[in-house]
Amino acid sequence: MTWPPTLEQLKSDMDIEPGDTRDDESLTQQLVAAVSFVKGVRPEFNYDADPLSECPDPTEHLGLGTLRLARRWFERRKSPAALVSLAELGAARVPSFDPDIDRMLGIGRYTPARFA
């Protein structure tokens, strides 16, 4: 997977047809924010493909985690109060984190140990 993930990759991950442009602006906004977030919380990667850098290139799971984070944020915009309506079943709470995404990105409780 190339870095940074593209809108086309996000739409493919979400099973959105390439010609469907209805949500492109919002998807792009979420993807740009997710890329910026990942670069901030995982600064040890060579995001700029600098050949002189000693940092490793972003991994496949980091790219996929970024796509999934953007997807989650896109879906979560429909439930700003962290509640989703389930018609006759009532409402359900939307958790503020996803352990699979945290694991792919190496954040939260999956943050690698760092030594000073």
LOLUMSE-815896 format. One record per residue: residue number from 1; x, y, z of N, C-alpha, C, O in turn; residue in one letter. Coordinates in pm, whole numbers, plus 50000, padded with zeros to 5 digits. Layout:
<nodes>
+-----+-------+-------+-------+-------+-------+-------+-------+-------+-------+-------+-------+-------+----+
!   i !   npx !   npy !   npz !  capx !  capy !  capz !   cpx !   cpy !   cpz !   opx !   opy !   opz ! aa !
+-----+-------+-------+-------+-------+-------+-------+-------+-------+-------+-------+-------+-------+----+
! NUM !     X !     Y !     Z !     X !     Y !     Z !     X !     Y !     Z !     X !     Y !     Z !  A !
...
+-----+-------+-------+-------+-------+-------+-------+-------+-------+-------+-------+-------+-------+----+
</nodes>
This chain:
<nodes>
+-----+-------+-------+-------+-------+-------+-------+-------+-------+-------+-------+-------+-------+----+
!   i !   npx !   npy !   npz !  capx !  capy !  capz !   cpx !   cpy !   cpz !   opx !   opy !   opz ! aa !
+-----+-------+-------+-------+-------+-------+-------+-------+-------+-------+-------+-------+-------+----+
!   1 ! 50085 ! 49882 ! 50000 ! 50000 ! 50000 ! 50000 ! 50089 ! 50123 ! 50000 ! 50188 ! 50131 ! 50073 !  M !
!   2 ! 50053 ! 50218 ! 49917 ! 50129 ! 50341 ! 49910 ! 50094 ! 50433 ! 50026 ! 49987 ! 50423 ! 50085 !  T !
!   3 ! 50187 ! 50522 ! 50058 ! 50160 ! 50621 ! 50161 ! 50161 ! 50757 ! 50098 ! 50250 ! 50784 ! 50018 !  W !
!   4 ! 50071 ! 50845 ! 50128 ! 49954 ! 50823 ! 50213 ! 49844 ! 50749 ! 50138 ! 49842 ! 50749 ! 50014 !  P !
!   5 ! 49754 ! 50685 ! 50211 ! 49641 ! 50618 ! 50146 ! 49560 ! 50719 ! 50065 ! 49551 ! 50836 ! 50100 !  P !
!   6 ! 49501 ! 50672 ! 49956 ! 49428 ! 50760 ! 49866 ! 49277 ! 50748 ! 49886 ! 49228 ! 50655 ! 49949 !  T !
!   7 ! 49206 ! 50845 ! 49831 ! 49061 ! 50843 ! 49835 ! 49009 ! 50718 ! 49764 ! 48912 ! 50657 ! 49809 !  L !
!   8 ! 49072 ! 50680 ! 49654 ! 49030 ! 50561 ! 49580 ! 49044 ! 50436 ! 49667 ! 48957 ! 50349 ! 49664 !  E !
!   9 ! 49152 ! 50427 ! 49743 ! 49170 ! 50312 ! 49833 ! 49064 ! 50311 ! 49943 ! 49012 ! 50205 ! 49979 !  Q !
!  10 ! 49031 ! 50429 ! 49996 ! 48928 ! 50439 ! 50099 ! 48793 ! 50396 ! 50044 ! 48720 ! 50320 ! 50109 !  L !
!  11 ! 48759 ! 50445 ! 49925 ! 48632 ! 50408 ! 49865 ! 48627 ! 50258 ! 49836 ! 48522 ! 50196 ! 49852 !  K !
!  12 ! 48735 ! 50201 ! 49793 ! 48741 ! 50057 ! 49768 ! 48720 ! 49980 ! 49898 ! 48647 ! 49882 ! 49901 !  S !
!  13 ! 48784 ! 50025 ! 50006 ! 48771 ! 49959 ! 50136 ! 48627 ! 49968 ! 50188 ! 48581 ! 49881 ! 50263 !  D !
!  14 ! 48557 ! 50074 ! 50149 ! 48419 ! 50094 ! 50194 ! 48317 ! 50038 ! 50094 ! 48196 ! 50055 ! 50114 !  M !
!  15 ! 48364 ! 49973 ! 49988 ! 48276 ! 49920 ! 49883 ! 48190 ! 50028 ! 49818 ! 48072 ! 50007 ! 49790 !  D !
!  16 ! 48251 ! 50143 ! 49794 ! 48185 ! 50252 ! 49722 ! 48237 ! 50249 ! 49579 ! 48358 ! 50242 ! 49555 !  I !
!  17 ! 48146 ! 50255 ! 49484 ! 48184 ! 50254 ! 49343 ! 48273 ! 50375 ! 49312 ! 48247 ! 50484 ! 49364 !  E !
!  18 ! 48377 ! 50358 ! 49229 ! 48467 ! 50470 ! 49197 ! 48394 ! 50591 ! 49137 ! 48436 ! 50705 ! 49160 !  P !
!  19 ! 48288 ! 50569 ! 49062 ! 48215 ! 50679 ! 49000 ! 48120 ! 50752 ! 49094 ! 48068 ! 50858 ! 49058 !  G !
!  20 ! 48098 ! 50698 ! 49212 ! 48008 ! 50761 ! 49309 ! 48085 ! 50871 ! 49383 ! 48173 ! 50842 ! 49465 !  D !
!  21 ! 48051 ! 50995 ! 49354 ! 48126 ! 51108 ! 49411 ! 48045 ! 51185 ! 49516 ! 48086 ! 51294 ! 49557 !  T !
!  22 ! 47932 ! 51130 ! 49560 ! 47845 ! 51202 ! 49654 ! 47916 ! 51243 ! 49782 ! 47897 ! 51354 ! 49830 !  R !
!  23 ! 47998 ! 51155 ! 49838 ! 48060 ! 51182 ! 49967 ! 48210 ! 51212 ! 49957 ! 48280 ! 51210 ! 50058 !  D !
!  24 ! 48259 ! 51238 ! 49837 ! 48403 ! 51257 ! 49819 ! 48461 ! 51367 ! 49907 ! 48570 ! 51350 ! 49963 !  D !
!  25 ! 48392 ! 51478 ! 49920 ! 48444 ! 51589 ! 50000 ! 48460 ! 51548 ! 50146 ! 48563 ! 51573 ! 50208 !  E !
!  26 ! 48358 ! 51485 ! 50201 ! 48363 ! 51442 ! 50341 ! 48464 ! 51329 ! 50360 ! 48536 ! 51327 ! 50460 !  S !
!  27 ! 48468 ! 51234 ! 50267 ! 48566 ! 51125 ! 50277 ! 48708 ! 51178 ! 50272 ! 48795 ! 51133 ! 50346 !  L !
!  28 ! 48731 ! 51273 ! 50183 ! 48865 ! 51334 ! 50172 ! 48902 ! 51404 ! 50302 ! 49015 ! 51393 ! 50349 !  T !
!  29 ! 48807 ! 51475 ! 50359 ! 48832 ! 51545 ! 50486 ! 48870 ! 51445 ! 50596 ! 48965 ! 51469 ! 50671 !  Q !
!  30 ! 48798 ! 51336 ! 50605 ! 48828 ! 51234 ! 50707 ! 48962 ! 51169 ! 50681 ! 49038 ! 51143 ! 50775 !  Q !
!  31 ! 48994 ! 51141 ! 50555 ! 49119 ! 51076 ! 50521 ! 49239 ! 51166 ! 50550 ! 49340 ! 51120 ! 50604 !  L !
!  32 ! 49228 ! 51292 ! 50515 ! 49337 ! 51387 ! 50544 ! 49358 ! 51398 ! 50695 ! 49472 ! 51401 ! 50741 !  V !
!  33 ! 49250 ! 51403 ! 50771 ! 49262 ! 51411 ! 50917 ! 49324 ! 51283 ! 50973 ! 49407 ! 51290 ! 51064 !  A !
!  34 ! 49286 ! 51167 ! 50920 ! 49341 ! 51039 ! 50968 ! 49490 ! 51029 ! 50937 ! 49567 ! 50985 ! 51021 !  A !
!  35 ! 49530 ! 51070 ! 50818 ! 49672 ! 51068 ! 50781 ! 49752 ! 51159 ! 50874 ! 49858 ! 51121 ! 50923 !  V !
!  36 ! 49700 ! 51279 ! 50898 ! 49767 ! 51373 ! 50987 ! 49776 ! 51316 ! 51129 ! 49880 ! 51330 ! 51195 !  S !
!  37 ! 49669 ! 51254 ! 51177 ! 49668 ! 51195 ! 51310 ! 49772 ! 51085 ! 51323 ! 49849 ! 51081 ! 51419 !  F !
!  38 ! 49776 ! 50996 ! 51226 ! 49870 ! 50883 ! 51230 ! 50015 ! 50934 ! 51226 ! 50100 ! 50884 ! 51298 !  V !
!  39 ! 50042 ! 51032 ! 51142 ! 50177 ! 51088 ! 51137 ! 50216 ! 51150 ! 51271 ! 50333 ! 51147 ! 51310 !  K !
!  40 ! 50118 ! 51207 ! 51342 ! 50146 ! 51267 ! 51472 ! 50170 ! 51166 ! 51583 ! 50256 ! 51187 ! 51669 !  G !
!  41 ! 50094 ! 51056 ! 51582 ! 50108 ! 50958 ! 51690 ! 50214 ! 50852 ! 51661 ! 50258 ! 50783 ! 51753 !  V !
!  42 ! 50256 ! 50839 ! 51536 ! 50360 ! 50742 ! 51500 ! 50470 ! 50812 ! 51418 ! 50488 ! 50781 ! 51300 !  R !
!  43 ! 50544 ! 50906 ! 51480 ! 50641 ! 50986 ! 51406 ! 50768 ! 50910 ! 51366 ! 50853 ! 50966 ! 51297 !  P !
!  44 ! 50781 ! 50785 ! 51408 ! 50905 ! 50712 ! 51382 ! 50915 ! 50654 ! 51242 ! 51012 ! 50585 ! 51211 !  E !
!  45 ! 50816 ! 50679 ! 51157 ! 50819 ! 50626 ! 51020 ! 50862 ! 50732 ! 50920 ! 50847 ! 50852 ! 50944 !  F !
!  46 ! 50917 ! 50686 ! 50808 ! 50962 ! 50773 ! 50700 ! 50845 ! 50795 ! 50604 ! 50835 ! 50729 ! 50501 !  N !
!  47 ! 50758 ! 50888 ! 50637 ! 50637 ! 50913 ! 50559 ! 50665 ! 50983 ! 50426 ! 50584 ! 50975 ! 50334 !  Y !
!  48 ! 50778 ! 51051 ! 50416 ! 50810 ! 51129 ! 50296 ! 50893 ! 51052 ! 50195 ! 50935 ! 51108 ! 50094 !  D !
!  49 ! 50917 ! 50923 ! 50219 ! 50998 ! 50838 ! 50130 ! 51136 ! 50899 ! 50105 ! 51189 ! 50893 ! 49994 !  A !
!  50 ! 51195 ! 50958 ! 50209 ! 51327 ! 51017 ! 50201 ! 51431 ! 50904 ! 50197 ! 51441 ! 50827 ! 50292 !  D !
!  51 ! 51507 ! 50893 ! 50088 ! 51604 ! 50783 ! 50077 ! 51718 ! 50792 ! 50178 ! 51786 ! 50692 ! 50204 !  P !
!  52 ! 51740 ! 50909 ! 50235 ! 51848 ! 50927 ! 50333 ! 51802 ! 50901 ! 50476 ! 51884 ! 50898 ! 50568 !  L !
!  53 ! 51674 ! 50884 ! 50495 ! 51620 ! 50864 ! 50628 ! 51652 ! 50724 ! 50679 ! 51651 ! 50627 ! 50603 !  S !
!  54 ! 51682 ! 50715 ! 50807 ! 51707 ! 50585 ! 50869 ! 51579 ! 50525 ! 50927 ! 51579 ! 50413 ! 50977 !  E !
!  55 ! 51469 ! 50600 ! 50920 ! 51341 ! 50551 ! 50970 ! 51281 ! 50452 ! 50870 ! 51301 ! 50465 ! 50749 !  C !
!  56 ! 51207 ! 50353 ! 50920 ! 51143 ! 50257 ! 50829 ! 51026 ! 50321 ! 50755 ! 50966 ! 50417 ! 50803 !  P !
!  57 ! 50994 ! 50266 ! 50639 ! 50877 ! 50312 ! 50565 ! 50751 ! 50268 ! 50638 ! 50754 ! 50170 ! 50714 !  D !
!  58 ! 50639 ! 50338 ! 50618 ! 50514 ! 50295 ! 50680 ! 50478 ! 50153 ! 50636 ! 50497 ! 50115 ! 50521 !  P !
!  59 ! 50427 ! 50075 ! 50729 ! 50394 ! 49936 ! 50702 ! 50256 ! 49923 ! 50638 ! 50177 ! 50019 ! 50635 !  T !
!  60 ! 50228 ! 49804 ! 50586 ! 50097 ! 49778 ! 50525 ! 49985 ! 49795 ! 50628 ! 49881 ! 49854 ! 50598 !  E !
!  61 ! 50007 ! 49742 ! 50748 ! 49900 ! 49753 ! 50848 ! 49882 ! 49897 ! 50896 ! 49772 ! 49932 ! 50940 !  H !
!  62 ! 49984 ! 49979 ! 50888 ! 49968 ! 50120 ! 50923 ! 49880 ! 50190 ! 50818 ! 49795 ! 50272 ! 50853 !  L !
!  63 ! 49901 ! 50158 ! 50692 ! 49818 ! 50214 ! 50586 ! 49673 ! 50170 ! 50597 ! 49581 ! 50251 ! 50585 !  G !
!  64 ! 49652 ! 50039 ! 50620 ! 49516 ! 49987 ! 50634 ! 49450 ! 50045 ! 50759 ! 49331 ! 50079 ! 50756 !  L !
!  65 ! 49524 ! 50056 ! 50867 ! 49470 ! 50116 ! 50989 ! 49428 ! 50260 ! 50967 ! 49327 ! 50305 ! 51022 !  G !
!  66 ! 49504 ! 50334 ! 50886 ! 49470 ! 50472 ! 50854 ! 49339 ! 50478 ! 50775 ! 49254 ! 50563 ! 50801 !  T !
!  67 ! 49325 ! 50388 ! 50678 ! 49200 ! 50381 ! 50601 ! 49082 ! 50349 ! 50692 ! 48976 ! 50411 ! 50681 !  L !
!  68 ! 49100 ! 50253 ! 50780 ! 48991 ! 50212 ! 50869 ! 48957 ! 50323 ! 50969 ! 48841 ! 50339 ! 51006 !  R !
!  69 ! 49057 ! 50399 ! 51011 ! 49032 ! 50512 ! 51101 ! 48950 ! 50619 ! 51028 ! 48855 ! 50673 ! 51085 !  L !
!  70 ! 48987 ! 50650 ! 50905 ! 48911 ! 50748 ! 50827 ! 48768 ! 50700 ! 50805 ! 48674 ! 50778 ! 50813 !  A !
!  71 ! 48753 ! 50571 ! 50778 ! 48619 ! 50513 ! 50760 ! 48537 ! 50526 ! 50888 ! 48419 ! 50561 ! 50885 !  R !
!  72 ! 48600 ! 50496 ! 51000 ! 48530 ! 50504 ! 51129 ! 48486 ! 50647 ! 51158 ! 48373 ! 50670 ! 51201 !  R !
!  73 ! 48575 ! 50741 ! 51134 ! 48540 ! 50881 ! 51157 ! 48428 ! 50925 ! 51063 ! 48340 ! 51002 ! 51103 !  W !
!  74 ! 48429 ! 50878 ! 50939 ! 48324 ! 50912 ! 50843 ! 48189 ! 50859 ! 50894 ! 48089 ! 50931 ! 50891 !  F !
!  75 ! 48186 ! 50735 ! 50939 ! 48062 ! 50677 ! 50990 ! 48019 ! 50741 ! 51121 ! 47900 ! 50758 ! 51147 !  E !
!  76 ! 48114 ! 50776 ! 51203 ! 48084 ! 50830 ! 51335 ! 48027 ! 50972 ! 51329 ! 47967 ! 51018 ! 51426 !  R !
!  77 ! 48046 ! 51041 ! 51219 ! 47992 ! 51176 ! 51206 ! 47840 ! 51175 ! 51215 ! 47778 ! 51278 ! 51241 !  R !
!  78 ! 47780 ! 51058 ! 51192 ! 47635 ! 51044 ! 51202 ! 47588 ! 51029 ! 51347 ! 47468 ! 51035 ! 51374 !  K !
!  79 ! 47682 ! 51011 ! 51439 ! 47646 ! 50993 ! 51579 ! 47737 ! 51077 ! 51668 ! 47816 ! 51022 ! 51745 !  S !
!  80 ! 47727 ! 51211 ! 51659 ! 47816 ! 51297 ! 51737 ! 47801 ! 51281 ! 51888 ! 47895 ! 51309 ! 51963 !  P !
!  81 ! 47685 ! 51238 ! 51934 ! 47664 ! 51220 ! 52077 ! 47701 ! 51078 ! 52121 ! 47671 ! 51038 ! 52234 !  A !
!  82 ! 47766 ! 51003 ! 52032 ! 47809 ! 50865 ! 52058 ! 47691 ! 50770 ! 52077 ! 47705 ! 50666 ! 52141 !  A !
!  83 ! 47576 ! 50807 ! 52020 ! 47459 ! 50720 ! 52025 ! 47408 ! 50700 ! 51883 ! 47409 ! 50793 ! 51802 !  L !
!  84 ! 47362 ! 50580 ! 51855 ! 47303 ! 50551 ! 51725 ! 47164 ! 50492 ! 51748 ! 47146 ! 50407 ! 51835 !  V !
!  85 ! 47068 ! 50539 ! 51670 ! 46930 ! 50492 ! 51685 ! 46912 ! 50361 ! 51609 ! 46955 ! 50348 ! 51494 !  S !
!  86 ! 46849 ! 50264 ! 51675 ! 46825 ! 50133 ! 51616 ! 46675 ! 50107 ! 51601 ! 46629 ! 49997 ! 51629 !  L !
!  87 ! 46601 ! 50207 ! 51557 ! 46456 ! 50199 ! 51535 ! 46384 ! 50146 ! 51658 ! 46394 ! 50206 ! 51765 !  A !
!  88 ! 46313 ! 50035 ! 51645 ! 46233 ! 49984 ! 51757 ! 46319 ! 49925 ! 51869 ! 46268 ! 49900 ! 51978 !  E !
!  89 ! 46445 ! 49903 ! 51843 ! 46534 ! 49848 ! 51947 ! 46587 ! 49956 ! 52041 ! 46645 ! 49924 ! 52145 !  L !
!  90 ! 46567 ! 50081 ! 52006 ! 46615 ! 50190 ! 52091 ! 46747 ! 50246 ! 52040 ! 46771 ! 50250 ! 51920 !  G !
!  91 ! 46830 ! 50288 ! 52132 ! 46959 ! 50347 ! 52097 ! 47071 ! 50262 ! 52154 ! 47054 ! 50190 ! 52252 !  A !
!  92 ! 47187 ! 50272 ! 52089 ! 47306 ! 50200 ! 52135 ! 47422 ! 50298 ! 52140 ! 47429 ! 50392 ! 52061 !  A !
!  93 ! 47511 ! 50274 ! 52232 ! 47630 ! 50358 ! 52246 ! 47736 ! 50314 ! 52146 ! 47758 ! 50195 ! 52125 !  R !
!  94 ! 47800 ! 50411 ! 52083 ! 47908 ! 50383 ! 51989 ! 48039 ! 50403 ! 52065 ! 48066 ! 50513 ! 52112 !  V !
!  95 ! 48121 ! 50298 ! 52079 ! 48246 ! 50315 ! 52154 ! 48338 ! 50417 ! 52087 ! 48336 ! 50435 ! 51966 !  P !
!  96 ! 48419 ! 50483 ! 52168 ! 48506 ! 50588 ! 52116 ! 48635 ! 50533 ! 52056 ! 48716 ! 50610 ! 52003 !  S !
!  97 ! 48656 ! 50403 ! 52064 ! 48777 ! 50346 ! 52005 ! 48744 ! 50209 ! 51948 ! 48642 ! 50149 ! 51980 !  F !
!  98 ! 48832 ! 50162 ! 51862 ! 48817 ! 50030 ! 51802 ! 48949 ! 49956 ! 51825 ! 49052 ! 49999 ! 51774 !  D !
!  99 ! 48948 ! 49848 ! 51901 ! 49073 ! 49778 ! 51933 ! 49148 ! 49728 ! 51810 ! 49271 ! 49723 ! 51811 !  P !
! 100 ! 49076 ! 49690 ! 51703 ! 49144 ! 49644 ! 51582 ! 49222 ! 49757 ! 51516 ! 49335 ! 49737 ! 51471 !  D !
! 101 ! 49161 ! 49875 ! 51509 ! 49230 ! 49990 ! 51451 ! 49348 ! 50030 ! 51539 ! 49456 ! 50058 ! 51488 !  I !
! 102 ! 49327 ! 50033 ! 51670 ! 49437 ! 50065 ! 51762 ! 49553 ! 49968 ! 51745 ! 49669 ! 50009 ! 51749 !  D !
! 103 ! 49522 ! 49841 ! 51726 ! 49627 ! 49739 ! 51708 ! 49702 ! 49762 ! 51577 ! 49825 ! 49754 ! 51574 !  R !
! 104 ! 49629 ! 49790 ! 51468 ! 49694 ! 49814 ! 51339 ! 49784 ! 49937 ! 51343 ! 49891 ! 49939 ! 51282 !  M !
! 105 ! 49739 ! 50040 ! 51414 ! 49816 ! 50165 ! 51420 ! 49920 ! 50166 ! 51531 ! 50007 ! 50252 ! 51534 !  L !
! 106 ! 49911 ! 50071 ! 51623 ! 50004 ! 50068 ! 51736 ! 49982 ! 50186 ! 51829 ! 50078 ! 50249 ! 51874 !  G !
! 107 ! 49855 ! 50216 ! 51858 ! 49823 ! 50327 ! 51948 ! 49739 ! 50274 ! 52063 ! 49702 ! 50157 ! 52066 !  I !
! 108 ! 49709 ! 50364 ! 52158 ! 49631 ! 50322 ! 52274 ! 49707 ! 50221 ! 52355 ! 49827 ! 50238 ! 52380 !  G !
! 109 ! 49640 ! 50116 ! 52395 ! 49707 ! 50013 ! 52476 ! 49805 ! 49929 ! 52395 ! 49878 ! 49848 ! 52452 !  R !
! 110 ! 49807 ! 49947 ! 52262 ! 49897 ! 49873 ! 52175 ! 50020 ! 49956 ! 52135 ! 50093 ! 49919 ! 52044 !  Y !
! 111 ! 50041 ! 50067 ! 52203 ! 50157 ! 50151 ! 52175 ! 50285 ! 50076 ! 52210 ! 50296 ! 50022 ! 52320 !  T !
! 112 ! 50382 ! 50070 ! 52118 ! 50507 ! 50003 ! 52150 ! 50579 ! 50069 ! 52268 ! 50571 ! 50190 ! 52287 !  P !
! 113 ! 50648 ! 49989 ! 52344 ! 50725 ! 50043 ! 52457 ! 50836 ! 50133 ! 52404 ! 50898 ! 50104 ! 52302 !  A !
! 114 ! 50861 ! 50242 ! 52475 ! 50967 ! 50334 ! 52435 ! 51059 ! 50356 ! 52554 ! 51014 ! 50371 ! 52668 !  R !
! 115 ! 51186 ! 50359 ! 52526 ! 51285 ! 50379 ! 52631 ! 51354 ! 50512 ! 52609 ! 51389 ! 50548 ! 52497 !  F !
! 116 ! 51374 ! 50584 ! 52717 ! 51437 ! 50715 ! 52707 ! 51587 ! 50704 ! 52702 ! 51656 ! 50805 ! 52694 !  A !
+-----+-------+-------+-------+-------+-------+-------+-------+-------+-------+-------+-------+-------+----+
</nodes>
